[in-house]
Structure formats: structure tokens, C-alpha cells
């Protein structure tokens, strides 16, 4: 990192940008389910339908995602902060005791989420200490609900803005 940036202070500044919370999942060639909490999810393009997310090169599941052909982005509902915490730990089998279904391309889809996107990985690019994964959305579903939000190092709940007429 550049000497002009204090890493802890820089991270606090980045934390001022509120993000949704997702769990990205995949299935390895040997049939294991793998998942990791991610807040770097973003839409890239509508045509073709592309999304991106990034993963630390130090992540326990890094090799599995690098070698995966597909992944699923599970958008967490406001009450699912426990899932976010669980998938951010270094537990070996993160799916033990977790409710999920097998979706298209055999991707694990968590139960109770407000949206999911099944993607074919089309690209992965260097992103410094992270790798940026780009996926083409092959299938998606969504439900109404409130998203889990992360801001300034804490989980947050969204609310309607009082000055906006809907």
C-alpha cells in the first residue's frame, strides 16, 4: 500500500460507503460447497447481464473460487446477519447446519435470502491484494424484503427516507 495512506484509516474511510451484504457460493469439482461473505458485489452491465465481486487472495476459499466455472451471489435479508458472520469465519465446512437448496449448475442457494444470481464466471482480473470475478448471470430470482446493510463496521437496517414521496 502507498506510504501516504494509513491502512486502518483508509479502511475506515471506505467503510463510510454503505453496502449490501451477500454470501457468494460455489460447488467444487469434488462436490464440496464453499461460501464466503462479500460486500463488494456490483452490477456491471445489463446487456449482457454481468456482475462482479472481489475476493482477498488470503481467503481460505480463494483457490476454490479461482477454479470454479460458476458461482451464486446470495443477497442477504436484514435478519440474516448471523449468516453473514458465519460465512466470514474460517470454519472448514461452512454449510454444516445451514439451510440451503441446490440451484442451477448445482450452486448452493441459501434459504431466506431476498435475491440470488447464478453466474458463469467469464473473467477474473488482478485487483491488487484481491481478485475481481466477473460473471454472466444465467438465472436469478428475487423476493420482496429488506436487505442486510453494512456501514462503518456495523450491520444496519434500511428505512424509507421521510422526504421522498413514493
N, CA, C and O of each residue as an XYZ file, in Angstrom:
664
protein
N       0.841     -1.178      0.000
C       0.000      0.000      0.000
C       0.888      1.244      0.000
O       1.970      1.248      0.588
N       0.428      2.267     -0.649
C       1.160      3.525     -0.728
C       1.469      4.050      0.671
O       0.652      3.922      1.583
N       2.657      4.642      0.837
C       3.071      5.151      2.142
C       2.234      6.340      2.600
O       2.223      6.656      3.790
N       1.535      7.005      1.686
C       0.750      8.167      2.087
C      -0.592      7.785      2.704
O      -1.304      8.651      3.210
N      -0.945      6.507      2.669
C      -2.203      6.032      3.235
C      -1.925      5.202      4.480
O      -1.099      4.289      4.456
N      -2.605      5.517      5.547
C      -2.590      4.663      6.724
C      -3.658      3.588      6.471
O      -4.831      3.929      6.321
N      -3.286      2.306      6.420
C      -4.241      1.255      6.052
C      -5.504      1.222      6.915
O      -6.603      1.056      6.385
N      -5.368      1.375      8.215
C      -6.546      1.345      9.094
C      -7.452      2.545      8.825
O      -8.672      2.397      8.750
N      -6.857      3.740      8.678
C      -7.639      4.938      8.417
C      -8.316      4.854      7.045
O      -9.472      5.249      6.894
N      -7.593      4.341      6.053
C      -8.144      4.171      4.704
C      -9.351      3.230      4.744
O     -10.373      3.493      4.109
N      -9.222      2.133      5.495
C     -10.323      1.175      5.610
C     -11.538      1.837      6.272
O     -12.671      1.577      5.868
N     -11.317      2.687      7.279
C     -12.425      3.398      7.912
C     -13.109      4.342      6.925
O     -14.334      4.465      6.921
N     -12.319      5.000      6.101
C     -12.902      5.887      5.086
C     -13.756      5.084      4.105
O     -14.864      5.499      3.767
N     -13.248      3.933      3.646
C     -14.025      3.082      2.736
C     -15.310      2.601      3.396
O     -16.333      2.439      2.730
N     -15.258      2.375      4.698
C     -16.419      1.905      5.438
C     -17.562      2.899      5.504
O     -18.663      2.542      5.924
N     -17.325      4.145      5.099
C     -18.389      5.135      5.075
C     -19.354      4.910      3.916
O     -20.436      5.495      3.882
N     -18.963      4.064      2.971
C     -19.847      3.718      1.869
C     -20.660      2.500      2.291
O     -20.106      1.415      2.471
N     -21.962      2.671      2.450
C     -22.830      1.567      2.859
C     -22.974      0.572      1.719
O     -23.118      0.956      0.558
N     -22.933     -0.713      2.064
C     -23.070     -1.756      1.051
C     -24.086     -2.789      1.508
O     -24.352     -2.941      2.701
N     -24.638     -3.486      0.547
C     -25.431     -4.662      0.858
C     -24.482     -5.781      1.240
O     -23.273     -5.681      1.030
N     -25.032     -6.846      1.801
C     -24.216     -7.981      2.224
C     -24.678     -9.219      1.461
O     -25.872     -9.510      1.393
N     -23.721     -9.938      0.892
C     -24.019    -11.150      0.154
C     -23.158    -12.292      0.679
O     -22.157    -12.078      1.362
N     -23.571    -13.502      0.346
C     -22.722    -14.667      0.513
C     -22.573    -15.261     -0.877
O     -23.560    -15.641     -1.507
N     -21.339    -15.338     -1.351
C     -21.072    -15.935     -2.659
C     -20.731    -17.401     -2.418
O     -19.921    -17.734     -1.552
N     -21.366    -18.267     -3.203
C     -21.190    -19.705     -3.019
C     -20.776    -20.362     -4.331
O     -21.004    -19.828     -5.417
N     -20.166    -21.528     -4.201
C     -19.854    -22.354     -5.363
C     -19.785    -23.802     -4.910
O     -19.834    -24.104     -3.717
N     -19.671    -24.673     -5.873
C     -19.512    -26.105     -5.607
C     -18.226    -26.531     -6.292
O     -18.035    -26.276     -7.481
N     -17.348    -27.177     -5.544
C     -16.063    -27.591     -6.092
C     -16.234    -28.820     -6.982
O     -17.273    -29.481     -6.961
N     -15.211    -29.107     -7.751
C     -15.261    -30.277     -8.640
C     -15.453    -31.572     -7.871
O     -16.038    -32.522     -8.391
N     -14.961    -31.616     -6.622
C     -15.135    -32.830     -5.817
C     -16.441    -32.815     -5.013
O     -16.646    -33.680     -4.162
N     -17.322    -31.846     -5.271
C     -18.654    -31.844     -4.682
C     -18.827    -31.106     -3.375
O     -19.903    -31.160     -2.781
N     -17.789    -30.408     -2.903
C     -17.918    -29.621     -1.667
C     -18.555    -28.272     -1.961
O     -18.284    -27.653     -2.990
N     -19.404    -27.827     -1.042
C     -19.978    -26.489     -1.134
C     -19.078    -25.515     -0.391
O     -18.601    -25.810      0.705
N     -18.851    -24.368     -0.987
C     -17.967    -23.348     -0.439
C     -18.710    -22.016     -0.460
O     -19.457    -21.735     -1.397
N     -18.505    -21.196      0.569
C     -19.140    -19.891      0.598
C     -18.327    -18.886      1.377
O     -17.545    -19.242      2.259
N     -18.524    -17.609      1.035
C     -17.793    -16.528      1.683
C     -18.668    -15.268      1.703
O     -19.370    -14.979      0.735
N     -18.620    -14.530      2.804
C     -19.339    -13.265      2.906
C     -18.626    -12.211      2.069
O     -17.405    -12.066      2.129
N     -19.429    -11.468      1.277
C     -18.868    -10.484      0.342
C     -19.748     -9.234      0.343
O     -20.974     -9.333      0.277
N     -19.125     -8.065      0.419
C     -19.891     -6.829      0.237
C     -19.394     -6.035     -0.968
O     -19.769     -4.878     -1.154
N     -18.553     -6.659     -1.779
C     -18.020     -5.984     -2.969
C     -18.822     -6.297     -4.226
O     -18.322     -6.093     -5.332
N     -20.033     -6.777     -4.089
C     -20.905     -7.130     -5.206
C     -21.398     -5.879     -5.926
O     -21.765     -4.897     -5.281
N     -21.410     -5.910     -7.275
C     -21.928     -4.779     -8.054
C     -22.398     -5.258     -9.421
O     -21.888     -6.236     -9.967
N     -23.372     -4.553     -9.951
C     -23.822     -4.772    -11.319
C     -22.835     -4.103    -12.269
O     -22.352     -3.003    -12.000
N     -22.538     -4.771    -13.380
C     -21.621     -4.215    -14.370
C     -22.363     -3.812    -15.635
O     -22.149     -2.722    -16.167
N     -23.239     -4.698    -16.119
C     -23.876     -4.492    -17.413
C     -25.227     -5.187    -17.442
O     -25.408     -6.247    -16.843
N     -26.177     -4.572    -18.152
C     -27.476     -5.213    -18.362
C     -27.471     -6.075    -19.623
O     -28.186     -7.075    -19.689
N     -26.679     -5.701    -20.617
C     -26.638     -6.439    -21.873
C     -25.202     -6.543    -22.361
O     -24.702     -5.609    -22.989
N     -24.525     -7.657    -22.089
C     -25.038     -8.850    -21.430
C     -25.153     -8.620    -19.921
O     -24.549     -7.687    -19.392
N     -25.925     -9.467    -19.224
C     -26.098     -9.290    -17.777
C     -24.857     -9.740    -17.012
O     -24.639    -10.935    -16.816
N     -24.049     -8.778    -16.584
C     -22.790     -9.068    -15.893
C     -22.795     -8.462    -14.496
O     -23.316     -7.369    -14.274
N     -22.200     -9.200    -13.559
C     -21.987     -8.691    -12.204
C     -20.515     -8.912    -11.844
O     -19.806     -9.645    -12.534
N     -20.061     -8.274    -10.761
C     -18.701     -8.510    -10.283
C     -18.684     -8.565     -8.772
O     -19.596     -8.091     -8.095
N     -17.621     -9.155     -8.265
C     -17.333     -9.177     -6.834
C     -15.842     -9.442     -6.700
O     -15.201     -9.864     -7.662
N     -15.286     -9.203     -5.527
C     -13.853     -9.437     -5.358
C     -13.600    -10.254     -4.103
O     -14.396    -10.254     -3.163
N     -12.464    -10.953     -4.114
C     -12.097    -11.835     -3.011
C     -10.616    -11.672     -2.704
O      -9.787    -11.611     -3.612
N     -10.297    -11.602     -1.440
C      -8.911    -11.496     -0.992
C      -8.129    -12.733     -1.412
O      -8.629    -13.857     -1.365
N      -6.908    -12.498     -1.818
C      -6.021    -13.613     -2.173
C      -5.705    -14.468     -0.942
O      -5.265    -15.610     -1.077
N      -5.927    -13.924      0.248
C      -5.669    -14.639      1.505
C      -6.879    -15.447      1.987
O      -6.782    -16.159      2.987
N      -8.007    -15.348      1.296
C      -9.220    -16.042      1.730
C      -9.019    -17.549      1.718
O      -8.357    -18.089      0.832
N      -9.585    -18.212      2.692
C      -9.499    -19.665      2.813
C     -10.026    -20.363      1.560
O      -9.497    -21.402      1.165
N     -11.057    -19.807      0.935
C     -11.687    -20.427     -0.231
C     -11.200    -19.846     -1.557
O     -11.830    -20.065     -2.592
N     -10.097    -19.115     -1.540
C      -9.612    -18.449     -2.744
C      -9.417    -19.422     -3.912
O      -9.916    -19.168     -5.008
N      -8.711    -20.512     -3.700
C      -8.423    -21.460     -4.786
C      -9.708    -22.046     -5.362
O      -9.809    -22.244     -6.572
N     -10.685    -22.324     -4.510
C     -11.941    -22.901     -4.993
C     -12.670    -21.950     -5.933
O     -13.216    -22.386     -6.947
N     -12.689    -20.665     -5.615
C     -13.362    -19.706     -6.487
C     -12.556    -19.439     -7.760
O     -13.139    -19.236     -8.824
N     -11.243    -19.437     -7.665
C     -10.413    -19.271     -8.863
C     -10.665    -20.414     -9.840
O     -10.702    -20.197    -11.051
N     -10.838    -21.631     -9.323
C     -11.032    -22.806    -10.168
C     -12.479    -23.068    -10.556
O     -12.739    -23.945    -11.380
N     -13.420    -22.339     -9.994
C     -14.840    -22.570    -10.261
C     -15.238    -22.069    -11.647
O     -14.674    -21.102    -12.160
N     -16.210    -22.739    -12.234
C     -16.780    -22.275    -13.509
C     -18.021    -21.430    -13.273
O     -18.377    -20.600    -14.109
N     -18.686    -21.637    -12.130
C     -19.913    -20.930    -11.785
C     -19.862    -20.489    -10.326
O     -19.098    -21.031     -9.527
N     -20.671    -19.515     -9.998
C     -20.853    -19.110     -8.607
C     -22.255    -18.530     -8.463
O     -22.894    -18.161     -9.448
N     -22.719    -18.458     -7.220
C     -24.013    -17.856     -6.913
C     -23.808    -16.720     -5.928
O     -23.057    -16.848     -4.961
N     -24.478    -15.613     -6.182
C     -24.480    -14.492     -5.250
C     -25.815    -14.521     -4.520
O     -26.871    -14.395     -5.140
N     -25.767    -14.688     -3.204
C     -26.947    -14.736     -2.345
C     -27.056    -13.404     -1.616
O     -26.190    -13.084     -0.803
N     -28.097    -12.618     -1.886
C     -28.279    -11.312     -1.250
C     -29.032    -11.540      0.063
O     -30.159    -12.034      0.067
N     -28.393    -11.174      1.173
C     -28.951    -11.458      2.488
C     -30.058    -10.482      2.889
O     -30.034     -9.297      2.555
N     -31.015    -11.027      3.612
C     -32.133    -10.278      4.165
C     -31.677     -9.663      5.493
O     -30.744    -10.161      6.123
N     -32.333     -8.592      5.910
C     -31.905     -7.818      7.084
C     -31.672     -8.661      8.336
O     -30.789     -8.338      9.130
N     -32.434     -9.722      8.530
C     -32.311    -10.534      9.739
C     -31.238    -11.613      9.617
O     -31.059    -12.394     10.552
N     -30.526    -11.682      8.510
C     -29.564    -12.759      8.292
C     -28.118    -12.390      8.626
O     -27.186    -12.925      8.026
N     -27.931    -11.476      9.581
C     -26.577    -11.099      9.980
C     -25.812    -12.294     10.538
O     -24.583    -12.336     10.468
N     -26.547    -13.281     11.100
C     -25.881    -14.485     11.593
C     -25.222    -15.264     10.455
O     -24.128    -15.804     10.623
N     -25.890    -15.323      9.290
C     -25.285    -15.991      8.127
C     -24.066    -15.226      7.635
O     -23.061    -15.831      7.262
N     -24.148    -13.913      7.632
C     -23.009    -13.099      7.216
C     -21.801    -13.389      8.102
O     -20.694    -13.600      7.606
N     -22.018    -13.396      9.403
C     -20.926    -13.681     10.338
C     -20.386    -15.099     10.139
O     -19.175    -15.316     10.117
N     -21.303    -16.058      9.996
C     -20.899    -17.458      9.844
C     -20.005    -17.649      8.618
O     -18.963    -18.298      8.710
N     -20.400    -17.094      7.479
C     -19.633    -17.292      6.247
C     -18.371    -16.431      6.190
O     -17.579    -16.551      5.256
N     -18.182    -15.564      7.188
C     -16.942    -14.788      7.244
C     -15.913    -15.428      8.183
O     -14.812    -14.902      8.349
N     -16.269    -16.553      8.790
C     -15.336    -17.246      9.689
C     -14.433    -18.195      8.899
O     -14.596    -18.376      7.693
N     -13.486    -18.787      9.605
C     -12.568    -19.732      8.973
C     -12.986    -21.182      9.217
O     -12.157    -22.088      9.126
N     -14.270    -21.410      9.527
C     -14.795    -22.764      9.696
C     -14.602    -23.525      8.383
O     -14.891    -22.997      7.309
N     -14.121    -24.741      8.469
C     -13.836    -25.529      7.256
C     -15.098    -25.839      6.457
O     -15.155    -25.554      5.261
N     -16.125    -26.427      7.112
C     -17.373    -26.751      6.427
C     -18.416    -25.718      6.797
O     -19.140    -25.883      7.779
N     -18.496    -24.666      6.024
C     -19.407    -23.575      6.325
C     -20.868    -23.937      6.085
O     -21.761    -23.195      6.494
N     -21.124    -25.062      5.430
C     -22.505    -25.457      5.154
C     -23.080    -26.423      6.185
O     -24.254    -26.786      6.098
N     -22.286    -26.839      7.146
C     -22.786    -27.728      8.195
C     -23.870    -27.003      8.988
O     -23.614    -25.958      9.585
N     -25.075    -27.557      8.994
C     -26.181    -26.972      9.742
C     -26.851    -25.782      9.081
O     -27.703    -25.143      9.699
N     -26.495    -25.464      7.846
C     -27.058    -24.304      7.140
C     -28.139    -24.784      6.170
O     -27.929    -25.743      5.428
N     -29.309    -24.106      6.179
C     -30.386    -24.439      5.244
C     -30.082    -23.857      3.874
O     -29.889    -22.651      3.721
N     -30.043    -24.737      2.881
C     -29.820    -24.288      1.509
C     -30.446    -25.297      0.561
O     -30.789    -26.415      0.949
N     -30.588    -24.877     -0.691
C     -31.042    -25.769     -1.745
C     -29.992    -25.775     -2.840
O     -29.150    -24.881     -2.914
N     -30.049    -26.779     -3.678
C     -29.146    -26.835     -4.824
C     -29.850    -26.181     -6.005
O     -30.899    -26.648     -6.449
N     -29.267    -25.100     -6.509
C     -29.856    -24.376     -7.620
C     -29.276    -24.814     -8.949
O     -28.595    -25.837     -9.028
N     -29.544    -24.045     -9.991
C     -28.985    -24.340    -11.307
C     -27.458    -24.454    -11.250
O     -26.807    -23.792    -10.442
N     -26.910    -25.284    -12.099
C     -25.466    -25.558    -12.145
C     -24.964    -26.092    -10.805
O     -23.775    -26.015    -10.499
N     -25.891    -26.637    -10.008
C     -25.596    -27.237     -8.702
C     -25.052    -26.229     -7.688
O     -24.381    -26.611     -6.729
N     -25.336    -24.958     -7.896
C     -24.863    -23.924     -6.984
C     -25.714    -23.908     -5.721
O     -26.939    -24.006     -5.796
N     -25.066    -23.784     -4.547
C     -25.815    -23.698     -3.293
C     -26.512    -22.344     -3.154
O     -25.885    -21.292     -3.284
N     -27.836    -22.390     -2.885
C     -28.633    -21.188     -2.683
C     -29.126    -21.215     -1.232
O     -29.797    -22.159     -0.814
N     -28.794    -20.191     -0.486
C     -29.200    -20.112      0.921
C     -30.697    -19.842      1.024
O     -31.261    -19.127      0.195
N     -31.330    -20.405      2.026
C     -32.759    -20.183      2.233
C     -32.978    -18.853      2.951
O     -32.173    -18.437      3.784
N     -34.099    -18.190      2.605
C     -34.487    -16.956      3.272
C     -33.875    -15.690      2.699
O     -34.133    -14.599      3.208
N     -33.073    -15.811      1.658
C     -32.434    -14.628      1.062
C     -33.459    -13.826      0.258
O     -34.546    -14.322     -0.038
N     -33.110    -12.582     -0.096
C     -34.054    -11.766     -0.867
C     -33.772    -11.801     -2.363
O     -34.605    -11.362     -3.156
N     -32.611    -12.316     -2.763
C     -32.318    -12.471     -4.192
C     -31.116    -13.395     -4.357
O     -30.277    -13.520     -3.464
N     -31.057    -14.035     -5.518
C     -29.839    -14.774     -5.867
C     -29.585    -14.642     -7.362
O     -30.502    -14.448     -8.160
N     -28.314    -14.754     -7.709
C     -27.861    -14.665     -9.093
C     -26.917    -15.837     -9.344
O     -25.878    -15.949     -8.692
N     -27.270    -16.706    -10.279
C     -26.404    -17.812    -10.670
C     -25.596    -17.324    -11.864
O     -26.161    -16.876    -12.862
N     -24.277    -17.411    -11.758
C     -23.411    -16.837    -12.784
C     -22.387    -17.836    -13.305
O     -21.862    -18.671    -12.569
N     -22.128    -17.720    -14.586
C     -20.993    -18.414    -15.203
C     -19.830    -17.436    -15.147
O     -19.929    -16.310    -15.635
N     -18.740    -17.867    -14.554
C     -17.578    -16.972    -14.461
C     -17.024    -16.754    -15.858
O     -16.681    -17.711    -16.553
N     -16.937    -15.492    -16.270
C     -16.419    -15.174    -17.605
C     -15.031    -14.541    -17.554
O     -14.330    -14.465    -18.563
N     -14.650    -14.089    -16.358
C     -13.357    -13.418    -16.270
C     -12.944    -13.274    -14.817
O     -13.788    -13.176    -13.926
N     -11.642    -13.261    -14.586
C     -11.103    -12.884    -13.281
C      -9.870    -12.042    -13.541
O      -9.018    -12.390    -14.359
N      -9.793    -10.940    -12.840
C      -8.733     -9.967    -13.077
C      -8.003     -9.630    -11.793
O      -8.561     -9.723    -10.700
N      -6.740     -9.235    -11.940
C      -5.936     -8.792    -10.817
C      -6.560     -7.545    -10.218
O      -6.937     -6.617    -10.933
N      -6.662     -7.536     -8.907
C      -7.162     -6.375     -8.181
C      -6.295     -6.101     -6.965
O      -6.810     -5.887     -5.867
N      -4.973     -6.108     -7.156
C      -4.068     -5.879     -6.032
C      -4.057     -7.077     -5.105
O      -3.708     -8.182     -5.521
N      -4.442     -6.866     -3.830
C      -4.475     -7.986     -2.890
C      -5.771     -8.800     -3.015
O      -6.006     -9.721     -2.233
N      -6.595     -8.462     -3.985
C      -7.830     -9.178     -4.287
C      -7.830     -9.620     -5.752
O      -7.019     -9.151     -6.551
N      -8.740    -10.519     -6.090
C      -9.034    -10.859     -7.473
C     -10.479    -10.459     -7.718
O     -11.349    -10.701     -6.882
N     -10.730     -9.847     -8.863
C     -12.070     -9.413     -9.248
C     -12.669    -10.484    -10.153
O     -12.092    -10.832    -11.184
N     -13.822    -10.999     -9.762
C     -14.520    -12.014    -10.540
C     -15.687    -11.360    -11.265
O     -16.463    -10.617    -10.662
N     -15.811    -11.636    -12.557
C     -16.935    -11.150    -13.351
C     -17.722    -12.365    -13.820
O     -17.159    -13.323    -14.349
N     -19.022    -12.307    -13.616
C     -19.877    -13.413    -14.005
C     -21.025    -12.957    -14.875
O     -21.559    -11.861    -14.704
N     -21.401    -13.817    -15.817
C     -22.593    -13.566    -16.625
C     -23.750    -14.265    -15.937
O     -23.699    -15.465    -15.670
N     -24.794    -13.501    -15.653
C     -25.940    -14.042    -14.939
C     -26.713    -14.976    -15.870
O     -27.164    -14.576    -16.943
N     -26.854    -16.223    -15.437
C     -27.603    -17.219    -16.207
C     -29.010    -17.411    -15.659
O     -29.908    -17.836    -16.385
N     -29.204    -17.102    -14.383
C     -30.507    -17.256    -13.741
C     -30.534    -16.363    -12.512
O     -29.515    -16.179    -11.846
N     -31.694    -15.812    -12.214
C     -31.837    -15.025    -10.990
C     -33.272    -15.136    -10.494
O     -34.189    -15.429    -11.261
N     -33.449    -14.898     -9.209
C     -34.774    -14.815     -8.588
C     -34.677    -13.813     -7.457
O     -33.613    -13.613     -6.872
N     -35.813    -13.183     -7.156
C     -35.829    -12.251     -6.035
C     -37.187    -12.261     -5.349
O     -38.199    -12.637     -5.941
N     -37.187    -11.842     -4.098
C     -38.386    -11.713     -3.276
C     -38.384    -10.312     -2.689
O     -37.353     -9.640     -2.670
N     -39.523     -9.881     -2.219
C     -39.536     -8.603     -1.519
C     -38.920     -8.821     -0.139
O     -38.961     -9.926      0.403
N     -38.374     -7.798      0.399
C     -37.750     -7.883      1.712
C     -36.763     -6.757      1.900
O     -36.432     -6.040      0.956
N     -36.302     -6.609      3.105
C     -35.328     -5.571      3.426
C     -33.923     -6.175      3.409
O     -33.714     -7.259      3.955
N     -32.959     -5.490      2.790
C     -31.602     -6.027      2.703
C     -30.796     -5.822      3.981
O     -31.043     -4.894      4.752
N     -29.832     -6.707      4.185
C     -28.842     -6.504      5.235
C     -27.820     -5.516      4.688
O     -27.342     -5.666      3.564
N     -27.490     -4.513      5.482
C     -26.582     -3.447      5.056
C     -25.400     -3.388      6.023
O     -25.551     -3.639      7.219
N     -24.231     -3.056      5.496
C     -23.033     -2.904      6.308
C     -22.491     -1.496      6.100
O     -22.290     -1.064      4.965
N     -22.255     -0.781      7.201
C     -21.750      0.590      7.128
C     -20.910      0.873      8.365
O     -21.331      0.600      9.489
N     -19.734      1.414      8.152
C     -18.861      1.845      9.244
C     -18.604      0.725     10.258
O     -18.594      0.944     11.469
N     -18.394     -0.491      9.714
C     -18.043     -1.619     10.561
C     -19.191     -2.258     11.309
O     -18.965     -3.092     12.185
N     -20.442     -1.881     10.978
C     -21.602     -2.430     11.682
C     -22.707     -2.798     10.699
O     -22.828     -2.216      9.621
N     -23.516     -3.787     11.105
C     -24.709     -4.119     10.325
C     -25.742     -3.036     10.562
O     -25.857     -2.497     11.663
N     -26.499     -2.722      9.509
C     -27.519     -1.674      9.590
C     -28.818     -2.183      8.983
O     -28.838     -3.171      8.248
N     -29.896     -1.490      9.307
C     -31.202     -1.773      8.739
C     -31.616     -0.551      7.929
O     -31.434      0.583      8.372
N     -32.168     -0.781      6.752
C     -32.604      0.323      5.914
C     -33.975      0.794      6.348
O     -34.713      0.071      7.017
N     -34.306      2.011      5.961
C     -35.626      2.562      6.206
C     -35.971      3.500      5.062
O     -35.086      3.972      4.348
N     -37.233      3.763      4.892
C     -37.652      4.687      3.836
C     -37.278      6.107      4.230
O     -37.405      6.488      5.394
N     -36.820      6.883      3.270
C     -36.443      8.273      3.520
C     -37.712      9.107      3.704
O     -38.621      9.030      2.877
N     -37.789      9.897      4.764
C     -39.026     10.635      5.041
C     -39.323     11.755      4.029
O     -40.470     12.181      3.901
N     -38.307     12.227      3.319
C     -38.508     13.325      2.375
C     -38.819     12.856      0.955
O     -38.987     13.681      0.057
N     -38.895     11.560      0.745
C     -39.126     11.029     -0.598
C     -40.540     10.498     -0.675
O     -40.940      9.631      0.103
N     -41.300     11.034     -1.633
C     -42.661     10.559     -1.860
C     -42.591      9.386     -2.821
O     -41.980      9.472     -3.886
N     -43.223      8.295     -2.433
C     -43.176      7.093     -3.296
C     -44.508      6.828     -3.915
O     -44.658      5.865     -4.667
